[in-house]
Amino acid sequence: MIKIVVYLILSFYLEGIISTTTNMSTNFFNPLFTISALVLIYRFFEKREKNYFLLAFIIGLLYGIYYTDTFILNMVIFFLSAIFIKFINIYLAHNLLSDIVKVILTIIFYRISTFLILFIIGYLNFDYNLLFKSIYSSLLLNIIFILISYLYFRKKEF
């Protein structure tokens, strides 16, 4: 369990490091490592889903406080993403290809949910191009992250 928390903390801080070292206008390197990490660690919480949801809620709170100053929004989105991850894990196995698919689906879910909530409260105007750019700009780097993470989890027993 300690190793999983360390992995989450590392992904959380790595996301901040990558965000500050890359140009925000780049099209392919916008990290969502924390969301990707939630996808990968779900398998370790299948019998303790309440703990997983609580962890996602807390990570969402920290993410909102540390990165976006929208902690209520991120608590809700991370919690909903955890529910979404639980749902897709019912239908997909635990292997590299399905984990990549899960990360892609979860990133799409996260971006659409955030975008819709911000649109509903009037913070953003609805723009398909902005939504699609936010989705595809997160995919490449997060797929690379999940590949490296998957190899790490294959070597280590948790």
Summary of the structure (lengths in Angstrom):
residues: 158
radius of gyration: 14.9
end to end distance: 6.9
largest distance: 46.3
contacts: 470
relative contact order: 0.16
helix: 80%
strand: 0%
